[in-house]
Amino acid sequence: MKKIITLLCLALLLTSCATVSYMTDNLVDVDIPNFRTYSTEDHCEDQDINPIMLQRVKNAIDISMRNRSVVRSKNPDMIVQYFIKNEMKNYYSTCRIDYNRWEGGEDCRNKVITYEEGSIVIDFVDTNTNTIVWHGAIKGPSFNYMKDPDTKINNMVSNLLEHFFDKKEVIVAQN
């Protein structure tokens, strides 16, 4: 019974830490009003990524751009490159030995708990200079298993791109 309670507490701890974090970086001298047209490029080489998830990210980029009056073009001012990455992470749990065998019992051992973490990376490339002028990333739990992925992906991408269009400073933030 004690093991079950410990595992439930550990599972609760892991799921409560499942926040989404954002990171951006940009060149200081970027003139945002010059970017009125764009095209997208998928740079995902991971064969394990769900192709529908890639389409969701592309759609979220299109919606965010359209909401900011930036239109898709065959001769764009900027190229929006994006990719998704899922990585397996490990969480190491060790037993406390404060009370020797009474704390964890005879079966107290080091444990490795494996979970999946996802990232979406978006770069804006100025087509005139062929230079990345803005880089943004979203990091959180695996995107393959989220509930209501269309809405969540749209919100996450919109929040990330807001930092480019509103000319916010470099960030490392968590939601």
MDAnalysis code that builds the backbone (N, CA, C; Angstrom):
import MDAnalysis as mda
import numpy as np

u = mda.Universe.empty(525, n_residues=175, atom_resindex=np.repeat(np.arange(175), 3), trajectory=True)
u.add_TopologyAttr("name", ["N", "CA", "C"] * 175)
u.add_TopologyAttr("resid", np.arange(1, 176))
u.add_TopologyAttr("resname", ["MET", "LYS", "LYS", "ILE", "ILE", "THR", "LEU", "LEU", "CYS", "LEU", "ALA", "LEU", "LEU", "LEU", "THR", "SER", "CYS", "ALA", "THR", "VAL", "SER", "TYR", "MET", "THR", "ASP", "ASN", "LEU", "VAL", "ASP", "VAL", "ASP", "ILE", "PRO", "ASN", "PHE", "ARG", "THR", "TYR", "SER", "THR", "GLU", "ASP", "HIS", "CYS", "GLU", "ASP", "GLN", "ASP", "ILE", "ASN", "PRO", "ILE", "MET", "LEU", "GLN", "ARG", "VAL", "LYS", "ASN", "ALA", "ILE", "ASP", "ILE", "SER", "MET", "ARG", "ASN", "ARG", "SER", "VAL", "VAL", "ARG", "SER", "LYS", "ASN", "PRO", "ASP", "MET", "ILE", "VAL", "GLN", "TYR", "PHE", "ILE", "LYS", "ASN", "GLU", "MET", "LYS", "ASN", "TYR", "TYR", "SER", "THR", "CYS", "ARG", "ILE", "ASP", "TYR", "ASN", "ARG", "TRP", "GLU", "GLY", "GLY", "GLU", "ASP", "CYS", "ARG", "ASN", "LYS", "VAL", "ILE", "THR", "TYR", "GLU", "GLU", "GLY", "SER", "ILE", "VAL", "ILE", "ASP", "PHE", "VAL", "ASP", "THR", "ASN", "THR", "ASN", "THR", "ILE", "VAL", "TRP", "HIS", "GLY", "ALA", "ILE", "LYS", "GLY", "PRO", "SER", "PHE", "ASN", "TYR", "MET", "LYS", "ASP", "PRO", "ASP", "THR", "LYS", "ILE", "ASN", "ASN", "MET", "VAL", "SER", "ASN", "LEU", "LEU", "GLU", "HIS", "PHE", "PHE", "ASP", "LYS", "LYS", "GLU", "VAL", "ILE", "VAL", "ALA", "GLN", "ASN"])
u.atoms.positions = np.array([
    [0.827, -1.193, 0.000],
    [0.000, 0.000, 0.000],
    [0.873, 1.259, 0.000],
    [1.947, 1.201, 0.775],
    [2.839, 2.347, 0.864],
    [3.501, 2.627, -0.493],
    [3.801, 1.559, -1.239],
    [4.407, 1.730, -2.559],
    [3.437, 2.393, -3.519],
    [2.180, 2.015, -3.457],
    [1.167, 2.594, -4.344],
    [1.004, 4.076, -4.062],
    [0.945, 4.453, -2.809],
    [0.819, 5.858, -2.434],
    [2.037, 6.636, -2.903],
    [3.229, 6.061, -2.741],
    [4.453, 6.721, -3.180],
    [4.438, 6.921, -4.686],
    [4.029, 5.914, -5.439],
    [3.969, 6.030, -6.892],
    [2.924, 7.052, -7.331],
    [1.786, 7.104, -6.658],
    [0.761, 8.093, -6.989],
    [1.260, 9.510, -6.721],
    [1.941, 9.686, -5.621],
    [2.502, 11.005, -5.294],
    [3.543, 11.416, -6.334],
    [4.374, 10.477, -6.739],
    [5.394, 10.753, -7.740],
    [4.754, 11.095, -9.086],
    [3.718, 10.364, -9.468],
    [3.004, 10.643, -10.721],
    [2.365, 12.021, -10.672],
    [1.779, 12.372, -9.541],
    [1.179, 13.693, -9.370],
    [2.240, 14.780, -9.477],
    [3.386, 14.551, -8.889],
    [4.481, 15.509, -8.949],
    [4.939, 15.713, -10.383],
    [5.090, 14.634, -11.137],
    [5.536, 14.740, -12.524],
    [4.520, 15.455, -13.389],
    [3.237, 15.167, -13.224],
    [2.228, 15.808, -14.056],
    [2.003, 17.256, -13.657],
    [2.206, 17.601, -12.408],
    [2.031, 18.991, -11.992],
    [3.160, 19.863, -12.507],
    [4.287, 19.280, -12.861],
    [5.416, 20.031, -13.388],
    [5.354, 20.141, -14.909],
    [4.284, 19.698, -15.510],
    [4.159, 19.683, -16.961],
    [3.743, 21.057, -17.470],
    [4.608, 22.046, -17.316],
    [4.315, 23.392, -17.774],
    [4.867, 23.582, -19.178],
    [4.415, 24.625, -19.816],
    [4.911, 24.995, -21.129],
    [5.810, 26.200, -20.935],
    [7.018, 26.149, -21.503],
    [7.923, 27.291, -21.402],
    [8.222, 27.827, -22.795],
    [8.494, 29.119, -22.863],
    [8.770, 29.813, -24.117],
    [10.160, 30.425, -24.043],
    [10.861, 30.439, -25.171],
    [12.171, 31.067, -25.251],
    [12.258, 31.752, -26.606],
    [12.725, 32.983, -26.635],
    [12.904, 33.692, -27.900],
    [14.235, 34.424, -27.905],
    [14.703, 34.693, -29.104],
    [15.901, 35.501, -29.301],
    [15.754, 36.168, -30.664],
    [16.256, 37.392, -30.795],
    [16.139, 38.086, -32.070],
    [17.297, 39.045, -32.273],
    [17.510, 39.399, -33.536],
    [18.472, 40.435, -33.851],
    [17.853, 41.773, -33.474],
    [18.635, 42.656, -32.920],
    [18.117, 43.925, -32.411],
    [17.638, 44.833, -33.536],
    [18.306, 44.829, -34.666],
    [17.997, 45.785, -35.732],
    [16.964, 45.282, -36.741],
    [16.075, 44.402, -36.329],
    [15.042, 43.876, -37.220],
    [13.929, 44.908, -37.363],
    [13.569, 45.207, -38.628],
    [12.496, 46.156, -38.910],
    [11.228, 45.368, -39.230],
    [10.420, 45.125, -38.211],
    [9.251, 44.254, -38.326],
    [8.252, 44.719, -39.397],
    [7.971, 46.012, -39.557],
    [7.011, 46.408, -40.594],
    [7.414, 46.006, -42.011],
    [8.684, 45.711, -42.241],
    [9.113, 45.261, -43.572],
    [8.632, 43.855, -43.891],
    [8.229, 43.093, -42.884],
    [7.788, 41.718, -43.089],
    [6.265, 41.681, -43.229],
    [5.786, 41.720, -44.462],
    [4.343, 41.702, -44.705],
    [3.907, 40.426, -45.425],
    [4.870, 39.640, -45.937],
    [4.548, 38.387, -46.621],
    [5.475, 37.293, -46.090],
    [5.013, 36.053, -46.195],
    [5.804, 34.935, -45.691],
    [5.479, 33.654, -46.450],
    [6.334, 32.675, -46.273],
    [6.051, 31.298, -46.677],
    [6.584, 30.414, -45.552],
    [6.156, 29.167, -45.523],
    [6.587, 28.262, -44.455],
    [7.409, 27.119, -45.017],
    [8.310, 26.613, -44.181],
    [9.113, 25.441, -44.503],
    [9.146, 24.522, -43.296],
    [8.776, 23.280, -43.517],
    [8.844, 22.256, -42.485],
    [10.259, 21.669, -42.494],
    [10.944, 21.744, -41.368],
    [12.305, 21.212, -41.248],
    [12.348, 20.021, -40.303],
    [11.239, 19.321, -40.163],
    [11.181, 18.191, -39.246],
    [11.741, 16.948, -39.928],
    [12.807, 16.420, -39.361],
    [13.425, 15.213, -39.904],
    [13.117, 13.990, -39.045],
    [12.435, 14.187, -37.951],
    [12.099, 13.099, -37.036],
    [10.949, 12.294, -37.630],
    [11.194, 11.048, -37.943],
    [10.189, 10.196, -38.569],
    [9.084, 9.782, -37.597],
    [9.321, 9.947, -36.293],
    [8.334, 9.542, -35.300],
    [7.291, 10.626, -35.017],
    [7.422, 11.778, -35.638],
    [6.480, 12.867, -35.405],
    [5.216, 12.623, -36.228],
    [4.094, 12.786, -35.579],
    [2.792, 12.633, -36.205],
    [2.632, 13.713, -37.293],
    [2.374, 13.338, -38.557],
    [2.231, 14.338, -39.621],
    [1.041, 15.272, -39.396],
    [0.042, 14.814, -38.681],
    [-1.090, 15.690, -38.368],
    [-0.652, 16.783, -37.403],
    [0.264, 16.458, -36.490],
    [0.779, 17.465, -35.559],
    [1.573, 18.533, -36.319],
    [2.343, 18.116, -37.326],
    [3.060, 19.087, -38.163],
    [2.075, 20.014, -38.871],
    [0.977, 19.454, -39.352],
    [-0.040, 20.268, -40.014],
    [-0.683, 21.241, -39.024],
    [-0.879, 20.795, -37.794],
    [-1.444, 21.690, -36.765],
    [-0.527, 22.888, -36.523],
    [0.772, 22.639, -36.453],
    [1.724, 23.733, -36.232],
    [1.694, 24.690, -37.421],
    [1.694, 24.146, -38.637],
    [1.635, 24.989, -39.837],
    [0.347, 25.813, -39.840],
    [-0.772, 25.197, -39.517],
    [-2.043, 25.927, -39.455],
    [-2.008, 27.015, -38.393],
    [-1.407, 26.718, -37.245],
    [-1.311, 27.713, -36.162],
    [-0.454, 28.898, -36.602],
    [0.628, 28.623, -37.333],
    [1.463, 29.715, -37.857],
    [0.640, 30.552, -38.834],
    [-0.084, 29.888, -39.739],
    [-0.912, 30.613, -40.717],
    [-1.955, 31.485, -40.031],
    [-2.612, 30.959, -39.019],
    [-3.627, 31.728, -38.290],
    [-2.994, 32.934, -37.591],
    [-1.867, 32.724, -36.933],
    [-1.190, 33.823, -36.226],
    [-0.731, 34.906, -37.195],
    [-0.217, 34.495, -38.339],
    [0.240, 35.475, -39.329],
    [-0.946, 36.251, -39.900],
    [-2.002, 35.533, -40.237],
    [-3.203, 36.182, -40.784],
    [-3.780, 37.178, -39.774],
    [-3.782, 36.831, -38.496],
    [-4.286, 37.737, -37.457],
    [-3.438, 39.001, -37.331],
    [-2.221, 38.952, -37.832],
    [-1.324, 40.106, -37.777],
    [-1.155, 40.752, -39.156],
    [-2.060, 40.417, -40.079],
    [-2.094, 40.974, -41.443],
    [-0.834, 40.679, -42.246],
    [-0.204, 39.562, -41.985],
    [0.927, 39.103, -42.781],
    [0.378, 37.974, -43.654],
    [0.599, 38.077, -44.977],
    [-0.032, 37.142, -45.907],
    [0.982, 36.189, -46.529],
    [0.492, 35.011, -46.870],
    [1.309, 33.994, -47.537],
    [1.607, 34.469, -48.959],
    [2.839, 34.192, -49.425],
    [3.244, 34.630, -50.753],
    [4.250, 33.650, -51.352],
    [4.317, 33.623, -52.689],
    [5.340, 32.810, -53.357],
    [6.672, 33.556, -53.442],
    [6.623, 34.859, -53.236],
    [7.822, 35.682, -53.209],
    [7.831, 36.448, -51.877],
    [8.108, 35.756, -50.754],
    [7.894, 36.349, -49.424],
    [9.036, 37.251, -48.941],
    [8.678, 38.079, -47.951],
    [9.675, 38.883, -47.238],
    [10.441, 38.033, -46.235],
    [9.755, 37.015, -45.708],
    [10.401, 36.130, -44.742],
    [9.922, 34.700, -44.919],
    [10.785, 33.784, -44.517],
    [10.447, 32.367, -44.517],
    [10.318, 31.945, -43.061],
    [9.235, 31.274, -42.750],
    [9.018, 30.766, -41.397],
    [9.372, 29.280, -41.411],
    [10.489, 28.946, -40.781],
    [10.933, 27.554, -40.682],
    [10.487, 27.011, -39.335],
    [10.018, 25.768, -39.314],
    [9.564, 25.190, -38.055],
    [9.852, 23.702, -38.024],
    [9.966, 23.185, -36.813],
    [10.034, 21.744, -36.633],
    [9.565, 21.384, -35.235],
    [9.201, 20.109, -35.090],
    [8.740, 19.564, -33.816],
    [9.716, 18.475, -33.413],
    [9.974, 18.392, -32.134],
    [10.873, 17.355, -31.629],
    [10.283, 16.769, -30.356],
    [10.189, 15.461, -30.301],
    [9.822, 14.770, -29.064],
    [11.051, 14.038, -28.565],
    [11.340, 14.198, -27.293],
    [12.497, 13.548, -26.696],
    [12.077, 12.752, -25.479],
    [12.716, 11.639, -25.300],
    [12.498, 10.854, -24.088],
    [13.405, 11.419, -22.997],
    [12.851, 11.672, -21.848],
    [13.596, 12.182, -20.697],
    [13.505, 11.168, -19.564],
    [14.445, 11.231, -18.667],
    [14.448, 10.336, -17.514],
    [14.416, 11.144, -16.227],
    [13.673, 10.644, -15.285],
    [13.614, 11.226, -13.949],
    [14.129, 10.157, -12.999],
    [15.135, 10.497, -12.221],
    [15.742, 9.530, -11.316],
    [15.193, 9.716, -9.907],
    [14.760, 8.631, -9.311],
    [14.204, 8.656, -7.971],
    [15.017, 7.710, -7.102],
    [15.433, 8.210, -5.973],
    [16.176, 7.360, -5.041],
    [15.442, 7.309, -3.718],
    [15.617, 6.235, -3.023],
    [14.987, 6.081, -1.716],
    [15.779, 6.855, -0.673],
    [15.082, 7.379, 0.267],
    [15.754, 8.021, 1.394],
    [16.206, 6.935, 2.360],
    [17.312, 7.189, 2.995],
    [17.825, 6.170, 3.926],
    [17.847, 6.694, 5.354],
    [17.015, 7.714, 5.633],
    [16.994, 8.295, 6.980],
    [16.681, 7.258, 8.060],
    [15.727, 6.410, 7.780],
    [15.301, 5.428, 8.764],
    [15.662, 4.017, 8.314],
    [16.672, 3.983, 7.459],
    [17.188, 2.708, 6.976],
    [16.077, 1.912, 6.300],
    [15.864, 0.697, 6.652],
    [14.905, -0.126, 5.935],
    [13.455, 0.215, 6.269],
    [13.190, 0.987, 7.321],
    [11.804, 1.313, 7.684],
    [11.193, 2.324, 6.710],
    [11.999, 3.156, 6.118],
    [11.480, 4.172, 5.199],
    [10.977, 3.549, 3.896],
    [11.802, 2.762, 3.239],
    [11.411, 2.216, 1.949],
    [11.209, 0.724, 1.983],
    [11.403, 0.132, 3.087],
    [11.261, -1.309, 3.178],
    [12.448, -2.011, 2.539],
    [12.355, -3.290, 2.474],
    [13.428, -4.089, 1.899],
    [13.553, -3.863, 0.394],
    [12.476, -3.384, -0.268],
    [12.493, -3.231, -1.717],
    [12.902, -1.828, -2.166],
    [13.433, -1.027, -1.284],
    [13.826, 0.335, -1.632],
    [15.028, 0.286, -2.576],
    [14.827, 0.802, -3.820],
    [15.890, 0.805, -4.829],
    [15.818, 2.109, -5.610],
    [16.895, 2.418, -6.305],
    [16.872, 3.553, -7.226],
    [15.930, 3.220, -8.377],
    [15.195, 4.236, -8.845],
    [14.233, 4.022, -9.911],
    [14.446, 5.053, -10.998],
    [14.202, 4.667, -12.232],
    [14.250, 5.572, -13.369],
    [12.852, 5.621, -13.960],
    [12.295, 6.830, -14.037],
    [10.972, 7.022, -14.611],
    [11.171, 7.752, -15.928],
    [10.642, 7.199, -16.991],
    [10.810, 7.760, -18.323],
    [9.537, 8.484, -18.742],
    [9.704, 9.678, -19.327],
    [8.565, 10.429, -19.838],
    [8.992, 11.132, -21.120],
    [8.010, 11.627, -21.866],
    [8.283, 12.271, -23.137],
    [8.075, 13.772, -23.017],
    [8.966, 14.540, -23.645],
    [8.889, 15.989, -23.622],
    [8.922, 16.482, -25.063],
    [8.127, 17.502, -25.371],
    [8.051, 17.998, -26.745],
    [8.527, 19.422, -26.889],
    [8.973, 19.762, -28.099],
    [9.406, 21.119, -28.417],
    [8.916, 21.497, -29.810],
    [8.552, 22.748, -29.960],
    [8.275, 23.329, -31.268],
    [9.267, 24.466, -31.424],
    [9.995, 24.474, -32.526],
    [10.982, 25.523, -32.792],
    [10.557, 26.247, -34.063],
    [10.573, 27.588, -34.008],
    [10.185, 28.411, -35.153],
    [11.270, 29.462, -35.369],
    [11.733, 29.584, -36.621],
    [12.720, 30.596, -37.000],
    [12.136, 31.461, -38.109],
    [12.403, 32.769, -38.056],
    [12.038, 33.685, -39.130],
    [13.317, 34.038, -39.876],
    [13.300, 33.830, -41.188],
    [14.462, 34.104, -42.026],
    [14.123, 35.260, -42.967],
    [14.930, 36.302, -42.918],
    [14.780, 37.437, -43.830],
    [15.254, 36.980, -45.208],
    [14.376, 37.026, -46.204],
    [14.747, 36.531, -47.535],
    [15.717, 37.468, -48.263],
    [15.754, 38.738, -47.881],
    [16.700, 39.668, -48.516],
    [18.138, 39.384, -48.101],
    [18.328, 39.048, -46.844],
    [19.681, 38.811, -46.335],
    [19.977, 37.338, -46.106],
    [18.952, 36.495, -46.220],
    [19.070, 35.055, -45.949],
    [19.637, 34.815, -44.541],
    [19.135, 35.577, -43.581],
    [19.599, 35.528, -42.197],
    [18.429, 35.236, -41.266],
    [18.677, 34.395, -40.278],
    [17.668, 34.184, -39.240],
    [17.621, 35.451, -38.394],
    [16.447, 36.082, -38.340],
    [16.305, 37.327, -37.589],
    [15.561, 37.128, -36.272],
    [14.893, 35.967, -36.137],
    [14.163, 35.683, -34.899],
    [14.104, 34.176, -34.706],
    [14.264, 33.743, -33.457],
    [14.229, 32.323, -33.101],
    [13.321, 32.180, -31.888],
    [12.382, 31.248, -31.957],
    [11.494, 31.002, -30.824],
    [11.305, 29.516, -30.606],
    [11.081, 29.148, -29.353],
    [10.879, 27.738, -29.029],
    [9.828, 27.599, -27.937],
    [9.063, 26.531, -28.050],
    [8.070, 26.151, -27.048],
    [8.493, 24.784, -26.539],
    [8.525, 24.632, -25.226],
    [8.924, 23.354, -24.647],
    [7.897, 22.951, -23.606],
    [7.464, 21.698, -23.668],
    [6.469, 21.226, -22.724],
    [6.318, 19.723, -22.793],
    [5.217, 19.231, -22.280],
    [4.976, 17.790, -22.355],
    [4.789, 17.382, -23.815],
    [4.844, 16.109, -24.094],
    [4.722, 15.607, -25.463],
    [3.457, 16.141, -26.130],
    [3.621, 16.637, -27.335],
    [2.491, 17.167, -28.078],
    [1.635, 16.047, -28.661],
    [2.149, 14.839, -28.683],
    [1.409, 13.709, -29.257],
    [0.245, 13.265, -28.383],
    [0.259, 13.604, -27.106],
    [-0.760, 13.082, -26.197],
    [-1.607, 14.164, -25.551],
    [-1.563, 15.376, -26.045],
    [-2.329, 16.449, -25.402],
    [-3.804, 16.377, -25.782],
    [-4.637, 16.842, -24.862],
    [-6.070, 16.926, -25.109],
    [-6.358, 18.236, -25.834],
    [-7.282, 18.228, -26.778],
    [-7.656, 19.382, -27.594],
    [-6.415, 20.037, -28.221],
    [-5.656, 19.271, -29.021],
    [-4.389, 19.775, -29.547],
    [-4.538, 20.975, -30.482],
    [-5.625, 21.054, -31.252],
    [-5.785, 22.186, -32.166],
    [-5.789, 23.510, -31.409],
    [-6.602, 23.602, -30.384],
    [-6.701, 24.831, -29.594],
    [-5.397, 25.123, -28.855],
    [-4.814, 24.107, -28.234],
    [-3.590, 24.323, -27.455],
    [-2.412, 24.724, -28.342],
    [-2.257, 24.062, -29.478],
    [-1.164, 24.411, -30.397],
    [-1.364, 25.829, -30.922],
    [-2.595, 26.184, -31.299],
    [-2.869, 27.551, -31.768],
    [-2.497, 28.580, -30.702],
    [-2.890, 28.341, -29.463],
    [-2.584, 29.283, -28.384],
    [-1.086, 29.381, -28.129],
    [-0.402, 28.237, -28.112],
    [1.039, 28.252, -27.837],
    [1.799, 28.982, -28.939],
    [1.476, 28.689, -30.208],
    [2.174, 29.341, -31.321],
    [1.856, 30.836, -31.326],
    [0.605, 31.197, -31.096],
    [0.227, 32.613, -31.050],
    [0.984, 33.346, -29.942],
    [1.054, 32.743, -28.759],
    [1.797, 33.356, -27.647],
    [3.272, 33.527, -27.992],
    [3.844, 32.548, -28.665],
    [5.256, 32.633, -29.036],
    [5.480, 33.729, -30.072],
    [4.673, 33.754, -31.130],
    [4.870, 34.733, -32.197],
    [4.576, 36.160, -31.745],
    [3.785, 36.291, -30.713],
    [3.510, 37.609, -30.143],
    [4.808, 38.315, -29.749],
    [5.796, 37.548, -29.335],
    [7.071, 38.137, -28.913],
    [7.855, 38.710, -30.082],
    [7.600, 38.235, -31.288],
    [8.225, 38.834, -32.464],
    [7.477, 40.092, -32.876],
    [6.177, 39.986, -33.038],
    [5.393, 41.089, -33.576],
    [5.227, 42.238, -32.587],
    [5.288, 41.966, -31.309],
    [5.172, 43.036, -30.319],
    [6.533, 43.532, -29.875],
    [7.585, 43.027, -30.544],
    [8.976, 43.435, -30.294],
    [9.342, 43.347, -28.821],
    [8.977, 42.227, -28.223],
    [9.329, 42.011, -26.824],
    [10.783, 41.552, -26.742],
    [11.350, 41.760, -25.607],
    [12.744, 41.382, -25.382],
    [12.927, 39.874, -25.384],
    [14.176, 39.461, -25.366],
    [14.502, 38.040, -25.247],
    [13.853, 37.497, -24.000],
    [13.216, 36.346, -24.105],
    [12.518, 35.802, -22.950],
    [12.906, 34.366, -22.695],
    [12.754, 33.998, -21.497],
    [12.717, 32.596, -21.082],
    [11.625, 32.582, -20.033],
    [10.418, 32.168, -20.436],
    [9.255, 32.265, -19.554],
    [8.529, 30.938, -19.494],
    [7.767, 30.765, -18.430],
    [6.959, 29.558, -18.277],
    [5.510, 29.943, -18.071],
    [4.627, 29.106, -18.617],
    [3.179, 29.261, -18.396],
    [2.709, 28.193, -17.486],
])
